[in-house]
Amino acid sequence: MKKYDVIVVGGGISGMSFAHFSAKAECKTLVLEKENRLGGSIHSEQGDDGFWIELGAHTCYNSYRSLLEIIEDCGIASQILPRQKVPFRLWTKNGMKSFFSRINILELLISIPKALAIKKEGETVKSYYGSILGKRNFQRVFSALFSAVPSQNADGFPANALFKKRERRKDIIKHYTMKKGLESIVNAIADQEEIEIKNGVEISTVEQLDTGFLIKTNHGDFVADKLAICTSLPSIPILLATIAPEIVQKTSKIPWKKVESMGIIVRKDAMDLKPFAGLVPINGEYFSAVSRDTVVDENYRGFTFHFKPDVMSREEKKDIVSLVLNIDITKALKIHEKINIVPSLQLGHYDKVREIDGLLTGKNIFLSGNYFAGLSIEDCVSRSKSEVGRMVGK
């Protein structure tokens, strides 16, 4: 039976970044992923002629320093691709509108000075931004705008969980993607010889040994000194119930939501719609529609709609796509669908995280995911880097 320094369960960006930093620390690393592809919420679906759309995360920033470290370590910095400047729009019952068309400028000017007196700590997105942008402005525009970021109602999110200030890399463009989509970052990590990957793995049991862990799967049994769980929240009870029930109890208090995404690829000449970066509906059945227009292609356009879960059938979603984009959906070259799991952060979330970290102290169990620092790619990667530092004693 082959033994590893660490087994990483979960091949999304959290698991793959953990594997990267683990291998960089010269640890023999195995990644077990239940799906047949890596990436999790980073999912670049390929169409014809290399044209791709994102079904999960869409954008990276030059403030994502831990992610940029991985990009540079993997030698793919030359694949960084700038995003074109095209406008964001609102979708209303009267069609596409600009954000400013629904903002009360006087209320905004009166409210903004309050930002000097109000701190984000202890405030929700609604209470903080409602105060500094104006309550009516928040209700009419900004609630939907902020909810588009995590693809769920964000009114109750901690105000300091969104739009974090991070030090920027001035040598990197402000916001970017990759030439073959964001999934190419995950694939570059997987291509490293120091990391072993096994896909399609179903874990039956996780047992704690005197000096490590035994993981029994449909691909055989695996042993490691250390165990990293980098999955979505619903998987944690299955994996840790027998070896760390106290951690299961704490993580179970973090709520989560499903996001149902539908992406389409169409020929450019099949539609007559001005380019836009993203579309946020006011009181709609979906949270946002994100366009590939930020990366111009000569022949194709792509759009991904992030829908509210368990509300609409597949055909109803297609009807919404047709209405919003003003196209005949039968002209779509490709239609892709995906369900992602995202945490639903609430006030007091970071207290829960500190409790979980306290329970992890001294254990050879390591946790990473989008339910710690936040939902962004950098939040996931920096958490993984921190946990690897704990693992190797740095």
KOLROMI-407131 format. One record per residue (C-alpha): residue in one letter; z, y, x. Coordinates in steps of 0.5 Angstrom, whole numbers, padded with zeros to 4 digits, always signed. Each point is the difference from the previous one (the first is absolute). Example, Ala and Ser with C-alpha at 12.3 -4.5 7.8 and 13.67 -1.06 7.14 Angstrom:
BEGIN
A+0016-0009+0025/S-0002+0007+0002/
//
This chain:
BEGIN
M+0000+0000+0000/K-0002+0007+0003/K+0005+0005+0001/Y-0001+0007+0000/D+0005+0006+0002/V-0001+0003-0007/I-0004-0002-0007/V-0002+0006-0004/V-0001-0001-0007/G-0005+0004-0003/G-0007+0003+0002/G+0000+0007-0003/I+0000+0006+0005/S+0008-0001+0000/G-0001-0007+0003/M-0006+0001+0004/S+0003+0006+0003/F+0007-0004+0002/A-0004-0005+0003/H-0004+0005+0004/F+0006+0003+0003/S+0004-0007+0001/A-0006-0002+0004/K+0000+0006+0004/A+0007-0002+0001/E-0002-0006+0003/C+0002-0005-0006/K-0003-0006-0002/T-0002+0002-0007/L-0003-0003-0006/V-0002+0003-0007/L+0000-0004-0006/E-0004+0003-0006/K-0001-0003-0007/E-0006+0003-0001/N-0007-0002+0003/R-0001+0007+0003/L+0005+0005+0003/G+0002+0007-0001/G+0004+0000-0007/S-0001+0007-0003/I-0005+0002+0006/H-0006-0003-0003/S-0007+0002+0002/E-0005-0003-0005/Q-0007-0001+0004/G-0006+0001-0004/D-0008+0000+0002/D-0002+0003+0007/G+0007+0001+0002/F+0002+0004-0006/W+0008+0000-0001/I+0005+0002-0005/E+0007+0000+0000/L+0004-0004-0005/G+0007+0003+0003/A+0002+0005+0005/H-0006+0005+0001/T+0002+0005+0005/C+0004+0001+0007/Y+0002+0006+0003/N+0001+0002+0007/S+0008+0000-0001/Y+0000-0007+0000/R+0002-0001+0007/S+0002-0007-0001/L-0007-0002-0003/L-0003+0004+0005/E+0003-0004+0006/I-0002-0007-0003/I-0007+0003-0001/E+0000+0002+0007/D+0003-0006+0003/C-0006-0004-0004/G-0005+0004+0003/I-0003+0002-0006/A+0001+0008+0000/S-0007+0001+0001/Q-0001-0003-0007/I+0004+0006-0003/L-0004+0003-0005/P+0001+0007-0003/R+0000+0001-0008/Q-0004+0006-0003/K+0003+0005-0004/V-0002+0000-0007/P+0004+0002-0006/F+0006-0004-0004/R-0001+0001-0007/L+0004-0001-0007/W-0003-0004-0005/T+0002+0003-0007/K-0002-0001-0007/N-0006+0005+0001/G-0002-0004+0007/M+0001+0002+0007/K+0004+0007+0001/S+0002+0003+0007/F+0008+0000+0001/F+0000+0007+0000/S-0003+0000-0007/R+0007-0003-0003/I+0005+0004+0004/N+0004+0006-0002/I-0001+0005+0006/L+0006+0004-0002/E+0005-0005-0001/L-0002-0003+0007/L+0001+0007+0003/I+0007+0001-0003/S+0002-0007+0001/I-0002-0001+0007/P+0005+0004+0004/K+0005-0005-0003/A-0002-0005+0006/L+0004+0004+0005/A+0006-0002-0004/I-0001-0007-0003/K+0001-0006+0005/K-0004-0006-0002/E+0006-0004+0002/G+0003-0003-0007/E-0006+0003-0004/T-0005-0004-0004/V-0007+0001+0001/K+0000+0003-0007/S+0006+0005+0001/Y-0002+0002+0007/Y-0007+0002-0001/G+0001+0002-0007/S+0005+0005+0002/I-0005+0003+0006/L-0007-0001-0004/G+0003+0002-0007/K+0002-0005-0005/R-0006+0001-0004/N-0005-0001+0006/F+0004-0006+0002/Q-0001-0003-0007/R-0008+0002-0001/V-0002-0002+0007/F+0005-0002+0005/S+0003-0006-0003/A-0007-0003+0000/L-0002+0002+0007/F+0007-0003+0003/S-0001-0006-0004/A-0007-0001+0002/V+0003-0001+0007/P+0004-0007-0001/S-0004-0002-0006/Q+0006+0001-0005/N+0004+0005-0003/A+0004+0004+0006/D+0004+0005-0004/G+0006-0004+0002/F-0002-0001+0007/P+0005+0003+0005/A-0003+0006+0002/N+0000-0001+0007/A-0004-0007-0001/L-0006+0004+0000/F-0004+0004+0004/K+0004-0001+0006/K+0000+0005+0006/R-0002-0004+0007/E-0002+0003+0006/R-0008+0000+0001/R-0004-0002+0005/K-0005+0006+0002/D-0005-0005+0004/I-0001-0004-0007/I-0004+0003-0006/K+0005+0002-0006/H-0002-0006-0005/Y-0005-0005+0002/T-0002-0007-0002/M-0003-0006+0004/K-0008-0001+0001/K+0001-0007-0003/G+0006+0002-0005/L+0007+0000+0001/E+0000-0008+0000/S-0003+0000+0007/I+0007+0003+0003/V+0003-0007-0003/N-0006-0004+0003/A+0001+0003+0007/I+0007-0002+0000/A-0002-0007-0002/D-0005+0000+0005/Q+0005+0000+0005/E+0001-0007+0004/E+0008+0001+0000/I+0000+0000-0007/E-0001-0007-0004/I-0002+0001-0007/K+0000-0005-0006/N-0003+0002-0007/G+0001-0004-0006/V+0007-0002+0001/E+0005-0002-0005/I+0007+0000+0002/S+0004-0005-0004/T+0007+0001+0004/V+0003+0004+0005/E+0006-0003+0004/Q+0005+0003+0005/L+0001-0005+0006/D+0006+0001+0005/T-0005+0004+0005/G-0006+0003-0005/F-0004-0002-0006/L-0004-0006-0003/I-0005+0002-0005/K-0003-0005-0004/T-0007+0001-0002/N-0007-0003-0003/H-0002+0001+0007/G+0005-0004+0003/D+0007+0002+0003/F+0001+0006+0005/V+0006+0002+0004/A+0002+0007+0003/D+0006+0003+0003/K-0001+0006-0004/L-0002+0001-0007/A-0004+0007-0003/I-0001+0000-0007/C-0005+0005-0002/T-0002-0001-0007/S+0000+0004-0006/L+0006+0000-0004/P-0001-0006-0005/S-0001-0005+0006/I+0007+0001+0003/P+0005-0004-0005/I-0005-0006+0001/L+0000+0001+0008/L+0008+0002+0001/A+0004-0003-0006/T+0003-0006+0004/I+0001+0004+0007/A+0001+0007-0002/P+0002+0001-0007/E+0004+0006+0001/I-0007+0003+0002/V-0003-0002-0006/Q+0005+0003-0004/K-0001+0007+0003/T-0007+0000+0000/S-0001-0003-0007/K+0003+0007-0002/I-0006+0004+0002/P-0005+0000-0006/W-0007-0001+0001/K-0007+0001-0003/K-0007-0003+0000/V-0006+0004+0001/E-0006-0003-0003/S-0006+0003+0004/M-0008-0001-0002/G-0005+0002+0005/I-0008+0001-0001/I-0006+0001+0004/V-0006+0004-0002/R-0006+0002+0002/K+0000+0008+0001/D-0007+0000-0004/A+0004-0003-0006/M+0004+0006-0001/D+0000+0007-0001/L+0007+0002+0002/K+0003+0006+0005/P+0004-0003+0006/F+0007+0000-0001/A+0006-0003+0005/G+0004-0002-0006/L+0001+0001-0007/V+0007+0000-0004/P+0001-0001-0007/I+0004+0004-0005/N+0004-0005-0004/G-0005-0005+0001/E+0000-0008+0000/Y-0001+0000+0008/F+0003+0004+0006/S-0006+0002+0004/A-0007-0001+0001/V-0001+0000+0008/S-0007+0001+0002/R-0004-0002+0007/D-0003+0007+0000/T+0004+0002+0005/V-0004-0005+0005/V-0007+0002-0002/D-0005-0006+0000/E-0008+0001-0001/N-0001-0006-0006/Y+0007-0001-0003/R+0006+0003-0003/G+0007-0004-0002/F+0006+0002-0004/T+0007-0004-0001/F+0004+0001-0006/H+0007-0001+0000/F+0002-0002-0007/K+0007-0001-0003/P+0002-0007-0001/D+0000-0005-0006/V-0003+0006-0004/M-0008-0001+0000/S-0005-0006+0000/R-0005-0001+0005/E-0005+0002-0005/E+0004+0006-0002/K+0001+0002+0007/K-0008+0000+0001/D-0001+0004-0006/I+0005+0006+0004/V-0004-0001+0006/S-0007+0001-0004/L+0003+0006-0004/V+0003+0004+0006/L-0006-0001+0005/N-0005+0000-0006/I-0004-0006+0002/D-0002-0006-0003/I+0005-0005+0003/T-0005-0006+0001/K-0004+0004+0005/A+0006-0001+0005/L-0002-0004+0006/K+0007-0003+0001/I+0007+0000-0004/H+0006-0002+0003/E+0007+0000-0002/K+0007-0001+0003/I+0007+0000-0002/N+0005+0004+0005/I+0008+0000+0000/V+0003+0006+0001/P+0008+0002+0000/S+0002+0005-0005/L+0005+0005+0004/Q+0005+0003-0004/L+0006+0005+0002/G+0005-0004+0005/H-0006-0005+0003/Y+0002+0002+0007/D+0007-0002-0001/K-0002-0007-0002/V-0004+0000+0006/R+0006+0002+0004/E+0004-0006-0003/I-0006-0005+0001/D+0000+0002+0007/G+0007-0001+0001/L-0001-0007-0003/L-0005-0001+0006/T+0004+0002+0005/G+0001-0006+0005/K-0005-0004-0003/N-0006-0003+0002/I-0003+0002-0006/F-0005+0006-0001/L-0003+0003-0006/S-0005+0005+0000/G-0004+0003-0006/N-0002+0006-0004/Y+0007+0000-0004/F+0003+0003+0006/A-0002+0006+0003/G-0005+0001-0005/L-0007-0002-0003/S-0005+0003+0005/I-0003-0004+0006/E+0004+0004+0005/D+0007-0002-0004/C-0002-0007+0001/V-0002+0000+0007/S+0005+0004+0003/R+0005-0005-0004/S-0003-0006+0003/K+0000+0004+0007/S+0008+0001-0001/E+0001-0007-0002/V-0003-0003+0006/G+0004+0005+0004/R+0006-0003-0003/M-0002-0007+0001/V-0002+0001+0008/G+0007+0005+0001/K-0004+0006+0001/
//
